[in-house]
Amino acid sequence: MPDVHPDSTPPATDDLSRVLSRVLDGAAQPSPLGPVKVHSVATEVADRLMTAVAIGDYLPGERLPGERELASILDVSRATVREAIGRLQALGIVEIRRGRTGGAYIRASWTDATASAVRRTLLPRWPEMEQLFDVRRLVEGMVARTAALRRTEEDLAAIRLALDAYAKARTPAEEQAADAAFHGAVLTATGNPKISSLSRDLLTRVSLGFPVEPYGEDDPEDYRRTLIQHRKIYEAIAAGDAEQAGSLAEEHFTLTADMMRDMLKRARERSAG
């Protein structure tokens, strides 16, 4: 990593991380519509999984994490996960495959039951989600600014490789993987594990506990806009233009928030209908 000059030092990330942890771990404001009650833990887990599929944490054709991993992510028993996945199977959202590559594979991102599940999952959390969107946008701006000041030639090569992979992607799964690689390479370019940890923590919170970026529906316009933004962010980082890189990243990370707002609106309209 190159020498770090005083003017290239990012904010005091240890202090920032402590402050943000206190904020993020604080009690969320109650939903103005009141909590949406569920009948069991398995119902809540099934709702969260359906919502994760609806917002694109996991895409059609993709395998869900195994029971043990899901139980760890969601802090529930494997029996609860098994029951929840059984409900998704009955609804036609997943299919169970046997054998060495077996597991629960996504069949459909949206079914007749999805709107209610999305509403039950997101509405009680929505005031906190909006706060998280704001914090994440600011943090990702800091990430890009720091990357622009500290990136090495090796960092730029990794970012460029991910950018090229995104440009060549032909399926939503390939796009999602290349998108994760791009932002992972930008995080690495900061040279600061504390910043990387903070960014990943916010991603997990925004994604309902799942450590993957929501990807929404297969929309050619969204893909084109994301590709353009990725290229501009890369160019700003390569040029060492910290302010431009940060501004572009803040704009870029409104895409997930907008997609999730649209998903909740769709669910509410479907439920009302």
C-alpha positions in Angstrom: 0.0 0.0 0.0 1.4 3.5 -0.8 2.5 5.9 1.9 -0.5 7.7 3.4 -0.2 11.5 3.6 -2.1 13.5 6.2 -4.6 14.8 3.6 -5.4 11.3 2.5 -6.4 10.0 6.0 -10.1 9.1 6.2 -12.2 10.0 9.2 -11.4 8.4 12.5 -13.0 5.1 11.6 -12.7 3.5 15.1 -14.7 6.4 16.6 -17.1 6.4 13.7 -17.6 2.7 13.9 -18.4 2.9 17.7 -20.8 5.8 17.2 -22.6 4.1 14.3 -22.8 0.8 16.2 -24.5 2.5 19.0 -26.9 4.2 16.6 -27.6 1.0 14.6 -28.1 -1.2 17.6 -30.5 1.3 19.2 -34.2 0.6 19.3 -35.9 1.4 16.0 -38.8 3.8 15.9 -42.2 1.9 15.9 -44.0 1.7 12.7 -46.8 4.3 12.4 -49.1 1.4 11.4 -48.2 -0.7 14.4 -46.5 -4.1 14.4 -47.6 -6.8 12.0 -48.2 -9.9 14.2 -47.2 -13.4 13.1 -48.3 -16.7 14.5 -45.0 -18.4 14.9 -41.2 -18.1 14.5 -41.4 -20.3 11.5 -44.0 -18.0 9.9 -41.7 -15.0 10.5 -38.7 -16.9 9.0 -40.8 -17.9 6.0 -41.8 -14.3 5.5 -38.2 -13.1 5.7 -37.1 -15.7 3.2 -39.9 -14.8 0.8 -39.1 -11.1 1.2 -35.4 -11.8 0.6 -36.3 -13.6 -2.6 -38.6 -10.9 -3.7 -36.0 -8.1 -3.3 -33.4 -10.2 -5.1 -31.1 -11.3 -2.2 -31.5 -14.8 -3.9 -32.4 -15.1 -7.5 -34.4 -17.7 -9.5 -32.3 -20.8 -10.1 -30.1 -20.0 -7.2 -29.6 -22.3 -4.2 -30.6 -20.9 -0.8 -27.9 -21.3 1.9 -28.1 -24.6 3.8 -30.2 -25.1 6.9 -27.2 -24.7 9.3 -26.1 -21.4 7.7 -29.7 -20.0 7.6 -30.2 -21.0 11.2 -27.0 -19.1 12.1 -27.9 -16.0 10.0 -31.5 -15.8 11.4 -30.6 -17.0 14.9 -33.2 -19.7 15.0 -33.1 -23.5 15.2 -32.6 -25.7 12.1 -36.0 -27.2 12.8 -37.6 -23.8 12.4 -35.6 -23.2 9.1 -36.7 -26.6 7.9 -40.4 -25.8 8.6 -40.1 -22.4 6.9 -38.5 -23.8 3.8 -41.3 -26.4 3.7 -43.8 -23.6 3.5 -41.9 -22.0 0.7 -41.9 -25.3 -1.1 -45.7 -25.6 -0.7 -46.1 -22.1 -2.1 -44.0 -22.9 -5.2 -41.2 -20.5 -4.3 -38.5 -23.1 -3.9 -38.0 -26.7 -5.1 -36.1 -29.3 -3.1 -33.4 -31.1 -5.0 -31.6 -34.2 -3.7 -28.1 -35.4 -4.2 -24.6 -33.9 -3.9 -25.8 -30.5 -5.2 -29.1 -30.7 -3.5 -30.9 -28.1 -1.5 -33.7 -25.5 -1.8 -33.5 -23.8 -5.2 -35.5 -20.6 -6.0 -38.3 -21.3 -8.5 -40.1 -17.9 -8.5 -39.3 -14.5 -7.0 -43.0 -13.6 -6.6 -46.2 -15.6 -5.9 -49.7 -14.9 -4.6 -48.4 -15.1 -1.1 -45.4 -12.8 -1.5 -47.2 -9.4 -1.1 -48.4 -10.3 2.4 -45.1 -11.6 3.4 -43.2 -8.5 2.2 -45.7 -6.3 4.0 -45.4 -8.2 7.2 -41.6 -8.2 7.0 -40.9 -4.6 5.9 -43.7 -2.5 7.4 -42.6 -2.9 11.0 -39.0 -2.2 10.1 -39.6 0.6 7.6 -38.7 3.6 9.7 -35.4 2.0 10.6 -34.8 0.9 7.0 -35.1 4.5 5.8 -32.5 5.5 8.4 -30.2 2.7 7.3 -30.5 3.8 3.7 -29.3 7.3 4.7 -26.4 6.0 6.8 -25.3 3.5 4.1 -25.3 6.2 1.4 -23.0 8.3 3.5 -20.7 5.5 4.4 -20.4 4.2 0.8 -19.5 7.8 -0.2 -16.7 7.6 2.4 -15.6 4.2 1.1 -15.2 5.6 -2.5 -13.4 8.7 -1.3 -10.9 6.7 0.7 -10.4 4.2 -2.2 -9.6 7.1 -4.5 -7.0 8.4 -2.2 -5.4 5.1 -1.3 -5.8 2.7 -4.3 -2.8 0.9 -5.8 -2.4 -0.3 -9.3 -3.3 -3.8 -8.1 -6.5 -2.4 -6.6 -7.4 -0.7 -9.9 -6.8 -3.9 -11.8 -9.2 -5.8 -9.5 -11.9 -3.1 -9.8 -11.4 -3.0 -13.6 -11.7 -6.8 -13.8 -15.0 -6.7 -11.9 -16.2 -3.9 -14.1 -15.5 -5.9 -17.2 -17.2 -8.9 -15.7 -20.3 -6.8 -15.1 -20.3 -5.5 -18.7 -20.1 -9.1 -20.0 -22.7 -10.5 -17.6 -25.6 -12.2 -19.4 -27.8 -13.3 -16.5 -29.0 -11.6 -13.3 -26.9 -14.1 -11.3 -23.8 -13.1 -13.2 -24.7 -9.4 -12.8 -25.1 -9.8 -9.0 -21.8 -11.7 -8.7 -19.9 -9.1 -10.7 -21.6 -6.2 -8.8 -20.5 -7.8 -5.5 -16.9 -8.2 -6.9 -16.8 -4.6 -8.0 -17.8 -3.2 -4.6 -15.7 -5.7 -2.8 -12.6 -4.5 -4.8 -13.5 -0.9 -4.0 -13.7 -1.8 -0.3 -10.3 -3.5 -0.5 -8.8 -0.4 -2.0 -9.5 1.6 1.1 -6.8 -0.4 2.9 -8.9 -0.2 6.1 -10.6 -3.4 7.5 -12.7 -1.3 9.9 -14.3 0.6 6.9 -14.9 -2.7 5.1 -16.5 -4.2 8.2 -18.8 -1.2 8.6 -19.9 -1.3 5.0 -20.6 -5.0 5.2 -22.5 -4.6 8.4 -24.8 -2.0 6.8 -25.3 -4.3 3.8 -26.4 -7.1 6.0 -28.8 -4.9 7.9 -30.4 -3.5 4.7 -30.7 -7.0 3.3 -32.7 -8.3 6.3 -29.8 -10.1 7.8 -28.6 -11.8 4.6 -25.0 -10.7 3.5 -25.9 -10.1 -0.1 -26.9 -7.1 -2.1 -30.6 -7.0 -3.1 -30.9 -7.1 -6.8 -34.5 -6.8 -7.7 -36.1 -7.9 -11.0 -34.2 -8.4 -14.3 -34.5 -4.8 -15.7 -32.3 -3.9 -18.7 -32.6 -0.2 -17.8 -31.4 -0.8 -14.3 -28.5 -2.9 -15.6 -27.5 -0.1 -18.1 -27.7 2.6 -15.4 -25.7 0.5 -12.9 -23.0 -0.2 -15.6 -22.7 3.5 -16.4 -22.4 4.3 -12.7 -19.8 1.6 -12.1 -17.7 3.0 -14.9 -17.8 6.5 -13.6 -16.9 5.4 -10.1 -13.9 3.4 -11.4 -12.8 6.4 -13.5 -13.0 8.7 -10.5 -11.0 6.3 -8.3 -8.4 5.8 -11.0 -8.0 9.5 -11.3 -7.7 9.9 -7.6 -10.7 12.3 -7.6 -12.0 11.6 -4.1 -14.9 14.1 -4.1 -16.2 12.9 -7.5 -15.8 9.2 -6.4 -17.7 9.9 -3.2 -20.5 11.8 -4.9 -21.0 9.1 -7.5 -21.0 6.4 -4.9 -23.6 8.2 -2.8 -25.8 8.5 -5.9 -25.2 4.9 -6.8 -26.3 3.5 -3.4 -29.7 5.1 -3.8 -30.6 2.3 -6.3 -31.1 -0.3 -3.6 -33.2 2.0 -1.5 -35.4 2.9 -4.4 -35.8 -0.7 -5.4 -36.9 -1.7 -1.9 -39.3 1.3 -1.7 -40.9 0.1 -5.0 -41.1 -3.5 -3.7 -43.0 -2.3 -0.6 -45.3 -0.2 -2.7 -46.0 -3.1 -4.9 -46.7 -5.3 -1.9 -49.1 -2.8 -0.4 -50.9 -2.4 -3.7 -51.2 -6.1 -4.1 -52.5 -6.6 -0.6 -55.0 -3.8 -1.0 -56.2 -5.3 -4.3 
